[in-house]
Amino acid sequence: MTSSHTDDEQRVLDLVNDAKIAMLTYVDPSGRLLSKPMATQDTDVDGSLYFIAELHSEKVQALQADPRVNVSYSDRGSWVSIAGTASVVDDEARLAELWSAFTDSWLQGGPDNPENILIEVDAETAEYWDAPGGSKVVQLANLVKAKVAGSRVEGDNETVEM
């Protein structure tokens, strides 16, 4: 693994951690692609993403039948698309560690409820786009500058093997 590859992986994780809310896209039993918003609970340095869900939800049932997923993020001029494989993790201690008041607002019974589980997405590849400048003002200035100069807005775009 080259150092630039490690830097790219870290860049993906930084962009994911900044965005927090993801769209989890999966294949439903009829073969349609569905996307659901999910709060990212944690990321690992190996590229794994963690979400909390209900074991008997349609989403989790679909993931158990076909674990291929795409997880996408968008936040202040950056976008990330991650392709990977999802699995259900029944780890009460880890669930308790990741549980928060925010999670309580969406799911009942806390981490002791056997219906609440973790979804782990093992990232295989990721692609990110990052526009120059983090604020909307800087992005707008770059857009105007490119338009006046007759050029394109330059940003970072990389595909990363996770």
ABEGO torsion letter per residue (X at the ends): XBAAAAAAAAAAAAAAAAAGBBBBBBBBAAGBBBBBBBBBABBBAAGBBBBBBBAABAAAAAAAABABBBBBBBBGGBBBBBBBBBBBBBBAAAAAAABBAAAAAABBGEAABAABBBBBBBBABBBBBBBBEABAAAAAAAAAAAAAAGBBBBBBBBBBBX
